[in-house]
């Protein structure tokens, strides 16, 4: 199964840490964050990787090459325009003719690809999103029904009293190539705002619930937390 890693972020909030490098190249120990993520994917049997790159793409290409050094196969989908999550996925459409996994390149989450695939196939989903009860305050809030179907998705917790009832995006998705037909080519668009509402209406958006938390490096605070947690626990 192929995995698309979204690795084109600018990393504006990490500029004092990355010093002119792509966000996914932020150092964790003696390796860039993206290298640790690729090792996690390899551990889970996901070795056919497409890196969606854009900003400062040569840094990533030069470091990772074809991926053979890490026991994975890497290809690149490159566009220097900021296309958003959905636009970036559509730009990589030529790589996929069967369901594939999408992973945010600045997020490290322990998930089971086999369980994700089984749920996706059972529900005949167009997108199955990995969700957790752990809230990092980034938005990506999902309300689900008893069939694990996402019935509402929004970017903020509108009612803080309902927080304990909600689930939060972990930055991992399984996607059917049929999604390409509803994403405009060459335009900036997001999964949450431009694609998910249509899938909710079609009842084709489902959730794969996990108990574990995830770490990300989106802000200096979260970067420090991720660095401390992963290095101390020896996860990386």
C-alpha positions as CSV (number, residue, x, y, z in Angstrom):
1,X,0.0,0.0,0.0
2,X,1.2,3.5,-0.9
3,X,1.6,6.3,1.7
4,X,1.5,10.0,0.9
5,X,3.4,12.1,3.4
6,X,2.5,15.8,3.3
7,X,5.9,17.4,3.7
8,X,5.5,20.8,2.0
9,X,4.8,23.0,5.1
10,X,6.6,26.4,5.5
11,X,7.2,26.1,9.2
12,X,6.8,29.9,9.8
13,X,6.3,29.4,13.6
14,X,9.5,27.2,13.8
15,X,11.8,29.6,11.9
16,X,14.1,30.0,14.9
17,X,14.5,26.2,15.0
18,X,14.7,25.1,11.4
19,X,16.9,28.0,10.2
20,X,15.8,28.1,6.6
21,X,15.0,24.4,6.2
22,X,11.6,22.8,5.6
23,X,9.6,22.2,8.7
24,X,9.8,18.5,8.4
25,X,13.6,18.7,8.6
26,X,13.4,20.1,12.2
27,X,16.0,18.2,14.2
28,X,15.0,15.6,16.8
29,X,18.1,14.1,18.3
30,X,20.6,13.4,15.5
31,X,17.9,13.1,12.7
32,X,15.3,15.3,11.1
33,X,11.7,14.7,12.2
34,X,10.8,13.3,8.8
35,X,13.4,10.6,9.0
36,X,11.9,9.4,12.3
37,X,8.5,9.4,10.7
38,X,9.7,7.3,7.7
39,X,11.3,4.8,10.1
40,X,7.9,4.5,11.9
41,X,6.1,3.9,8.6
42,X,8.7,1.3,7.6
43,X,8.2,-0.4,11.0
44,X,4.5,-0.7,10.1
45,X,5.2,-2.2,6.7
46,X,4.5,1.0,4.8
47,X,7.5,1.2,2.6
48,X,6.1,2.6,-0.7
49,X,6.3,6.3,0.1
50,X,5.4,9.4,-1.9
51,X,6.6,12.7,-0.4
52,X,4.5,15.7,-1.3
53,X,7.0,18.5,-1.2
54,X,7.1,22.1,-2.2
55,X,8.8,24.8,-0.1
56,X,12.6,24.1,-0.1
57,X,12.0,20.8,-1.7
58,X,15.7,20.3,-2.7
59,X,16.6,19.9,1.0
60,X,14.3,17.0,1.3
61,X,15.2,15.4,-2.1
62,X,19.0,15.7,-1.4
63,X,18.7,14.1,2.1
64,X,16.3,11.2,1.3
65,X,16.9,10.5,-2.3
66,X,15.1,7.3,-3.4
67,X,14.8,6.1,0.3
68,X,16.9,3.0,-0.2
69,X,19.2,4.0,2.7
70,X,16.2,3.5,5.0
71,X,14.7,0.4,3.4
72,X,11.8,2.3,1.8
73,X,11.0,3.5,-1.8
74,X,10.5,7.2,-2.1
75,X,9.0,9.1,-5.0
76,X,8.2,12.8,-5.1
77,X,5.1,14.9,-5.9
78,X,6.3,18.5,-6.1
79,X,4.4,21.8,-6.4
80,X,5.8,25.0,-5.1
81,X,2.3,26.6,-4.9
82,X,0.5,26.3,-1.5
83,X,-2.4,24.0,-2.4
84,X,-3.7,23.0,1.1
85,X,-4.3,19.4,2.2
86,X,-6.9,18.5,-0.5
87,X,-5.1,20.4,-3.3
88,X,-1.8,18.7,-2.5
89,X,-3.5,15.3,-2.4
90,X,-5.1,16.0,-5.8
91,X,-1.7,17.1,-7.2
92,X,-0.4,13.6,-6.4
93,X,-3.3,11.8,-8.0
94,X,-1.2,10.1,-10.7
95,X,0.5,8.0,-8.1
96,X,-2.6,6.2,-6.9
97,X,-5.1,3.8,-8.4
98,X,-6.1,2.1,-5.2
99,X,-6.8,3.2,-1.6
100,X,-3.8,4.9,0.0
101,X,-2.8,6.3,3.4
102,X,-2.1,10.0,3.9
103,X,0.1,11.2,6.8
104,X,0.9,14.7,7.9
105,X,4.6,15.1,7.7
106,X,4.8,17.1,11.0
107,X,2.9,14.5,13.0
108,X,4.0,11.3,14.6
109,X,1.2,8.9,15.6
110,X,1.2,5.2,16.3
111,X,-1.6,3.6,14.4
112,X,-2.3,0.1,12.9
113,X,-2.5,0.2,9.1
114,X,-4.3,-3.2,9.0
115,X,-7.0,-2.0,11.4
116,X,-7.4,1.2,9.5
117,X,-7.7,-0.7,6.2
118,X,-10.2,-3.2,7.6
119,X,-12.5,-0.5,8.8
120,X,-12.2,1.5,5.6
121,X,-13.2,-1.5,3.5
122,X,-15.9,-2.6,5.8
123,X,-17.6,0.8,5.7
124,X,-17.0,1.4,2.0
125,X,-15.6,4.8,3.0
126,X,-14.2,7.3,0.7
127,X,-12.1,8.7,3.5
128,X,-11.4,7.1,6.9
129,X,-9.8,9.5,9.4
130,X,-7.7,8.4,12.4
131,X,-9.1,10.2,15.5
132,X,-8.2,10.3,19.1
133,X,-9.6,11.7,22.4
134,X,-6.4,13.7,22.9
135,X,-6.9,17.4,22.0
136,X,-3.9,19.4,20.9
137,X,-5.9,22.5,20.4
138,X,-5.4,22.6,16.6
139,X,-9.0,22.0,15.7
140,X,-10.0,19.1,13.5
141,X,-13.0,18.2,15.7
142,X,-15.2,15.2,14.7
143,X,-18.6,14.2,15.9
144,X,-19.4,10.6,15.1
145,X,-22.4,8.3,15.3
146,X,-22.7,4.8,16.6
147,X,-21.6,3.4,13.2
148,X,-18.3,5.4,13.4
149,X,-19.5,7.6,10.7
150,X,-18.4,11.3,11.0
151,X,-21.6,13.3,11.0
152,X,-20.0,16.7,11.6
153,X,-16.5,18.1,11.3
154,X,-15.5,21.6,12.4
155,X,-12.3,23.4,13.2
156,X,-13.0,24.6,16.7
157,X,-14.8,23.4,19.8
158,X,-17.8,25.6,19.7
159,X,-19.1,24.3,23.1
160,X,-16.3,23.6,25.6
161,X,-18.7,21.7,27.8
162,X,-19.0,19.1,25.0
163,X,-15.2,18.6,24.7
164,X,-15.2,15.2,26.5
165,X,-17.7,13.9,23.9
166,X,-15.6,14.9,20.9
167,X,-12.8,13.3,18.9
168,X,-9.8,15.0,17.3
169,X,-7.9,14.5,14.1
170,X,-4.6,12.6,14.5
171,X,-3.4,13.7,11.0
172,X,-3.7,10.3,9.3
173,X,-6.2,9.2,6.7
174,X,-7.1,6.4,4.4
175,X,-8.4,7.7,1.1
176,X,-10.1,6.1,-1.9
177,X,-8.9,7.5,-5.3
178,X,-12.6,8.3,-6.1
179,X,-12.0,11.4,-4.0
180,X,-10.0,13.0,-6.9
181,X,-13.3,13.6,-8.7
182,X,-14.5,16.1,-6.1
183,X,-11.2,18.1,-5.7
184,X,-10.5,20.8,-8.2
185,X,-7.1,20.6,-10.0
186,X,-4.6,23.3,-9.3
187,X,-6.7,25.2,-6.7
188,X,-5.9,25.6,-3.0
189,X,-8.4,23.6,-0.9
190,X,-8.5,21.8,2.4
191,X,-10.0,18.4,3.4
192,X,-11.8,19.8,6.4
193,X,-13.5,22.8,4.7
194,X,-13.8,21.8,1.1
195,X,-14.1,18.0,0.9
196,X,-15.4,16.6,4.2
197,X,-18.8,18.4,4.0
198,X,-19.5,16.7,0.7
199,X,-18.4,13.3,2.1
200,X,-20.6,13.8,5.2
201,X,-23.5,14.5,2.9
202,X,-22.7,11.3,0.9
203,X,-22.2,9.4,4.2
204,X,-18.8,8.3,3.0
205,X,-16.6,9.8,5.8
206,X,-15.7,7.5,8.7
207,X,-13.5,7.5,11.8
208,X,-11.0,5.0,13.0
209,X,-10.6,5.6,16.7
210,X,-7.3,5.0,18.5
211,X,-6.5,5.3,22.2
212,X,-3.0,6.6,21.8
213,X,-1.9,10.3,21.7
214,X,0.2,11.8,18.9
215,X,3.0,14.3,18.8
216,X,3.5,17.1,16.3
217,X,6.0,19.9,15.7
218,X,3.7,22.6,14.5
219,X,4.7,25.2,17.1
220,X,7.9,25.8,19.2
221,X,6.0,24.6,22.3
222,X,4.8,21.4,20.6
223,X,8.2,20.9,19.1
224,X,9.8,21.0,22.5
225,X,7.2,18.7,23.9
226,X,7.6,16.2,21.1
227,X,11.4,16.3,21.3
228,X,11.4,15.7,25.1
229,X,8.7,13.0,24.9
230,X,10.0,11.0,22.0
231,X,13.7,11.1,23.1
232,X,13.0,10.3,26.7
233,X,10.7,7.4,25.9
234,X,13.1,6.1,23.3
235,X,10.4,6.1,20.6
236,X,12.8,7.5,18.1
